[in-house]
Amino acid sequence: MKAGVPFRLVPMEEEHAREICTWHYDPPYDLYNWKAWEEMQENGEEFADPFIRKEQYRAVLDEHGQLAGFAQFFPMVGVTRLGLGMKPQLCGSGSGTAFVRAIAREAVRLNPGHEIDLEVLVWNERAQRAYVKAGFRRTDAYERLTPTGPADFYCMVYEEGEAV
């Protein structure tokens, strides 16, 4: 897949969520692997909870209608915080900028007037490059607790028209 390939966002269905749980990223990106679908469903976690899935998650489809990733639109007061994940086989393929841009534009459409931001681990330079090219800029750096302990993050904010 080449940069600029159109992506479209659709409501995330259970079949999408189940597939995402089978994705496996190579280290050091393996921290983005999800738990098994059955475990997530049993605990009502994230997109395994039908209400959260409907309210916050979208599936990102490629031009052939195949699942390319997901987006989470986490609502905060005046801010929509993005969470996103691209199918492991597509990472590093050159389509990250178009993927992120499609998600950011959907966030603006869903919540006009909101600031659109995301958090990225400081060491994840590959993601940061895609975010900058899609129109995000770094605004803050901080440490926060993760399931595996404290980690350093950047906050990046979307600025429409700033894409490189």
CORHUQUI-V813964 format. One record per backbone hydrogen bond with DSSP energy under -0.5 kcal/mol. NH is the residue of the N-H (numbers start at 1). CO is the residue of the C=O. E is the energy in kcal/mol with one decimal. If there is no record, write none. Layout:
BEGIN
nh;co;e
NH;CO;E
NH;CO;E
END
This chain:
BEGIN
nh;co;e
5;2;-1.6
8;61;-2.1
10;59;-2.4
12;57;-1.0
17;13;-2.0
18;14;-2.8
19;15;-1.9
20;16;-2.5
21;17;-1.6
22;19;-1.8
23;19;-0.5
23;20;-1.2
29;26;-1.6
31;28;-0.8
32;29;-2.3
33;30;-1.8
40;36;-2.4
41;37;-2.9
42;38;-2.5
43;39;-1.8
44;40;-0.6
44;41;-0.8
45;40;-2.4
48;45;-2.8
49;46;-1.9
50;48;-0.6
53;49;-2.9
54;50;-2.2
55;51;-2.5
56;52;-2.8
57;52;-0.7
57;53;-1.4
58;71;-2.4
59;10;-2.7
60;69;-2.8
61;8;-3.2
61;59;-0.6
62;66;-2.6
65;62;-2.1
68;60;-3.4
69;60;-1.4
70;85;-2.4
71;58;-2.5
72;83;-3.5
73;56;-2.9
74;72;-0.7
74;81;-3.0
75;73;-0.7
76;79;-2.5
78;76;-0.6
79;76;-1.1
80;115;-2.9
81;74;-2.8
81;79;-0.6
82;80;-0.5
82;117;-3.4
83;72;-2.0
85;70;-1.9
87;68;-3.1
90;87;-2.4
91;87;-0.9
91;88;-0.7
93;90;-2.0
99;95;-2.1
100;96;-2.8
101;97;-2.7
102;98;-2.2
103;99;-1.6
104;100;-2.7
105;101;-2.6
106;102;-1.7
107;103;-2.1
108;104;-2.1
109;105;-2.3
110;106;-2.7
111;107;-2.2
112;109;-0.5
114;111;-2.1
115;78;-2.5
117;80;-2.1
117;115;-0.6
118;156;-1.9
119;82;-0.6
120;154;-2.3
122;152;-2.3
124;121;-1.6
125;123;-2.1
128;124;-2.0
129;125;-2.3
130;126;-1.5
131;127;-2.6
132;128;-2.6
133;129;-2.2
134;130;-1.6
135;131;-0.5
135;132;-1.4
136;131;-2.6
137;157;-2.1
139;155;-3.0
140;155;-1.3
142;153;-2.3
144;151;-2.5
146;149;-1.7
149;146;-1.9
151;144;-2.2
153;142;-3.5
154;120;-2.6
155;140;-2.3
156;118;-2.6
157;137;-2.7
158;116;-3.1
159;135;-2.7
162;159;-2.3
164;133;-0.9
END
